Amino acid sequence: MIQYIQVLRLGAVFASGFLRAIRFLEDNWQELCDDLRNGRLNPRITDPLSRTAVLQLLHADPDAADFIASHCSGSSWQGIISRLWPKAKYIEVIVTGTMSQYITTLDYYSGGIPLVCTMYASSECYFGIN
């Protein structure tokens, strides 16, 4: 979220993982905004390598915190992805097979951003690339 305005693509291998990340954001956006507003990382983040990586990028950015809070504090998260990442062109996730059950939820959160699948994979391995 530190560089949200530069994001052109979002994604995860599987739709289920991507939605877990969105739901994590839905549950923790206030702490994220506090971190951005103050330029400090929440002490709940305890992994040393993660803390070091984030702290190299993190700086106080009250405008970004206010932008994120203004969208996340609304009564509905419908279209939240297109609002938080306004330059995003597509979401890259596997939505075939059992992952197709997540298409409706992805559409709800995405605000119409296209879903793109560039690979064929299972939980065990990749089969091919489009």
C-alpha positions in Angstrom: 0.0 0.0 0.0 3.0 2.3 0.4 3.2 2.6 -3.4 -0.5 2.1 -4.1 -0.6 4.8 -6.8 2.0 3.0 -8.9 0.3 -0.5 -8.9 -0.6 -1.6 -12.4 -1.3 -5.3 -11.7 -2.5 -7.3 -8.7 -2.6 -11.0 -8.2 -1.8 -14.3 -6.5 -1.5 -17.7 -7.9 -4.9 -18.8 -6.8 -8.0 -16.8 -6.4 -8.5 -18.1 -2.8 -5.1 -16.7 -1.7 -5.8 -13.3 -3.3 -9.2 -13.1 -1.5 -7.5 -14.0 1.8 -5.2 -11.0 1.3 -8.2 -8.7 0.6 -10.0 -10.0 3.7 -6.9 -9.5 5.8 -6.9 -5.9 4.5 -10.6 -5.6 5.4 -9.8 -6.7 9.0 -6.6 -4.7 9.5 -6.8 -1.5 7.4 -6.9 0.7 10.5 -3.6 -0.6 11.7 -2.1 -0.2 8.2 -3.3 3.4 8.2 -1.8 4.0 11.6 1.5 2.7 10.3 1.4 4.9 7.2 0.3 8.0 9.1 3.1 7.7 11.7 5.8 6.1 9.6 6.1 3.3 12.2 5.5 -0.4 11.8 3.1 -2.1 14.2 4.9 -4.3 16.8 2.6 -7.2 15.8 4.9 -7.6 12.8 7.7 -9.6 14.5 9.5 -11.4 11.6 12.9 -9.6 11.5 13.3 -9.9 7.7 9.8 -8.6 7.1 10.3 -5.7 9.4 13.5 -4.8 7.8 12.1 -4.9 4.3 9.0 -2.8 5.2 10.9 -0.3 7.2 13.2 0.4 4.2 10.1 1.7 2.4 7.9 3.0 5.2 7.7 6.7 5.8 5.1 8.9 7.4 2.5 9.6 4.7 -0.7 11.0 6.2 -2.2 11.7 2.8 -1.9 8.0 1.8 -3.4 7.0 5.2 -6.3 9.3 4.7 -6.9 8.1 1.1 -6.9 4.4 2.3 -9.1 5.2 5.3 -11.6 7.1 3.2 -12.2 4.1 1.0 -11.9 1.3 3.6 -14.2 3.0 6.2 -17.2 3.0 3.9 -20.2 0.8 4.4 -19.4 -1.4 1.4 -16.2 -2.9 0.0 -17.8 -3.5 -3.4 -15.2 -2.2 -5.9 -12.6 -1.6 -3.3 -9.7 -2.9 -5.4 -10.4 -0.4 -8.2 -10.7 2.4 -5.6 -7.5 1.6 -3.7 -5.4 0.8 -6.7 -6.8 3.2 -9.4 -4.2 2.4 -12.0 -4.6 -1.4 -11.8 -5.3 -2.8 -15.2 -6.0 -6.5 -14.3 -6.0 -9.1 -11.5 -3.9 -12.1 -12.3 -5.3 -15.2 -10.6 -6.2 -18.7 -11.5 -10.0 -18.9 -11.7 -10.4 -22.2 -13.4 -11.5 -25.5 -11.9 -12.3 -25.3 -8.2 -11.1 -21.7 -8.2 -14.1 -20.7 -10.4 -16.2 -20.5 -7.2 -14.4 -17.3 -6.3 -15.2 -15.3 -9.5 -18.3 -13.7 -8.1 -16.5 -12.5 -5.0 -13.5 -11.3 -7.1 -16.0 -9.3 -9.3 -17.6 -7.8 -6.2 -14.3 -6.6 -4.8 -12.7 -5.7 -8.1 -15.1 -3.1 -9.5 -14.9 -4.5 -13.0 -11.1 -5.0 -13.3 -10.5 -7.9 -15.7 -9.4 -11.3 -14.2 -6.5 -12.7 -16.2 -5.1 -16.2 -15.9 -1.7 -16.7 -17.5 -1.0 -20.2 -16.3 -2.4 -23.6 -15.6 -1.5 -24.9 -12.2 -2.5 -27.1 -9.3 -1.5 -27.0 -5.7 1.3 -29.5 -6.6 2.8 -27.9 -9.7 2.5 -25.7 -12.7 1.3 -27.4 -16.0 1.8 -24.6 -18.5 1.8 -20.9 -19.3 -0.6 -19.1 -21.6 
